[in-house]
Amino acid sequence: MTDYDPAENSRKSYDVAIDAMREKLASFRCEKIGDAVLYLGDCKEILSSWPECFRFNAAVTSPPYGDIRAYGGHEKPDLLAVISAMSKRLEAGGVIVWNTADQTVNGSETGESFRHALHAIDCGLRLHDTMIYCKEAVTFPGNNRYHPAFEYMFIFSSGAPKHFNGLKDWANKSRGRIMSGTSRQKDGTTSRFNNVGQEVPTCGLRRNWWPIANPYTGETEGHPAPMPYSMAHDHLETWTTPGETILDPFMGSGTTGVACAKLGRKFIGIEIEEKYFNIACKRIDDAYRQPRLFKDEPPKPKQEALL
Ligand SMILES: C[S@@+](CC[C@H](N)C(=O)[O-])C[C@H]1O[C@@H](n2cnc3c(N)ncnc32)[C@H](O)[C@@H]1O
């Protein structure tokens, strides 16, 4: 009779668990297109089937919020559970861009967005930034409030973000003038800014609110709420580098995947509704087929003012 070895026993149970997860994952439709792997199914189930050792570097995602859209009539996902599952698989220094908003029910905003942000903190992530997506189009809210025209883009991070390539396309109103001024200290005294005397450059670092136009391209036709392409693109450029693995557990028409294909990032997308999954497959396949004729041009000034 061989001796009982607890370490060997636990390794074997681990192997059995991994095999079981692999088997479970094998039951989902999965398409591999270039460096993208797309799963058709419920993201909570798929995330929980991943091997323990699997990690992703960043996520750019826009979950369904409230009951605004039916998205094929599937059960509403448990977003807090998805945040928990994602927090366990995010690499140190990685970020999750969580684009969401609140539905107004019986006259009150649900506050769901805040619950997500606080839950991410409870899961050990940092609320690194609360960014705002300023929308061009507005909805008509009734006669006792202003037009709602923004959504959140929460930046959850695992520790300090490893990459920050801040986009510098904010057109400075005082460009060309010489910087002056002081900043107020905690004790009330003032001190000079470090760069006093230097010329204000034409463009500076963006604000953390992004006015984003959503030009209709037709390629997302059939999906009711695609993410604007520039949102995915600009966040990937800011927080990630080529070769990293990016997740979108609510892939929809595949906008994050298209941006990953164009920017040389690996992509894992999950979508529950087959008709949106098929749109994503086509868009990502097209993105890989398009030859890259030009190197990415530096971004042009586009963030001047909202009016
Ligand atoms: C706001 S849309 C995402 C749009 C996407 N960013 C795009 O560019 O098209 C949310 C998506 O999540 C999908 N979804 C809803 N529940 C899901 C679940 N449990 N697992 C995976 N996807 C789900 C919906 O079908 C919908 O396509």
The ligand as an SDF file (V2000), in Angstrom:
LIG
                    3D

 27 29  0  0  0  0  0  0  0  0999 V2000
  -24.5360   47.2720  -23.5850 C   0  0  0  0  0  0  0  0  0  0  0  0
  -24.4150   45.8160  -24.5110 S   0  0  0  0  0  0  0  0  0  0  0  0
  -22.7060   45.7640  -24.9390 C   0  0  0  0  0  0  0  0  0  0  0  0
  -22.4320   46.4250  -26.2410 C   0  0  0  0  0  0  0  0  0  0  0  0
  -21.0330   46.2000  -26.7520 C   0  0  0  0  0  0  0  0  0  0  0  0
  -20.0450   46.9120  -25.9700 N   0  0  0  0  0  0  0  0  0  0  0  0
  -20.9490   46.6160  -28.2120 C   0  0  0  0  0  0  0  0  0  0  0  0
  -20.0850   47.4160  -28.5620 O   0  0  0  0  0  0  0  0  0  0  0  0
  -21.7820   46.1690  -28.9850 O   0  0  0  0  0  0  0  0  0  0  0  0
  -24.5190   44.5330  -23.3200 C   0  0  0  0  0  0  0  0  0  0  0  0
  -24.4450   43.1270  -23.9220 C   0  0  0  0  0  0  0  0  0  0  0  0
  -24.3740   42.1650  -22.8740 O   0  0  0  0  0  0  0  0  0  0  0  0
  -25.0370   40.9910  -23.3260 C   0  0  0  0  0  0  0  0  0  0  0  0
  -25.3420   40.1610  -22.1500 N   0  0  0  0  0  0  0  0  0  0  0  0
  -26.3850   40.2700  -21.2950 C   0  0  0  0  0  0  0  0  0  0  0  0
  -26.3040   39.3300  -20.3330 N   0  0  0  0  0  0  0  0  0  0  0  0
  -25.1770   38.6240  -20.5770 C   0  0  0  0  0  0  0  0  0  0  0  0
  -24.5460   37.5390  -19.9210 C   0  0  0  0  0  0  0  0  0  0  0  0
  -25.0800   36.9940  -18.8190 N   0  0  0  0  0  0  0  0  0  0  0  0
  -23.3890   37.0560  -20.4320 N   0  0  0  0  0  0  0  0  0  0  0  0
  -22.8550   37.5970  -21.5560 C   0  0  0  0  0  0  0  0  0  0  0  0
  -23.4220   38.6170  -22.2380 N   0  0  0  0  0  0  0  0  0  0  0  0
  -24.5620   39.1400  -21.7440 C   0  0  0  0  0  0  0  0  0  0  0  0
  -26.2510   41.5300  -24.0640 C   0  0  0  0  0  0  0  0  0  0  0  0
  -26.8190   40.5710  -24.9400 O   0  0  0  0  0  0  0  0  0  0  0  0
  -25.6450   42.7510  -24.7760 C   0  0  0  0  0  0  0  0  0  0  0  0
  -25.2350   42.4260  -26.0740 O   0  0  0  0  0  0  0  0  0  0  0  0
  1  2  1  0
  2  3  1  0
  2 10  1  0
  3  4  1  0
  4  5  1  0
  5  6  1  0
  5  7  1  0
  7  8  2  0
  7  9  1  0
 10 11  1  0
 11 12  1  0
 11 26  1  0
 12 13  1  0
 13 14  1  0
 13 24  1  0
 14 15  1  0
 14 23  1  0
 15 16  2  0
 16 17  1  0
 17 18  1  0
 17 23  2  0
 18 19  1  0
 18 20  2  0
 20 21  1  0
 21 22  2  0
 22 23  1  0
 24 25  1  0
 24 26  1  0
 26 27  1  0
M  CHG  2   2   1   9  -1
M  END
$$$$
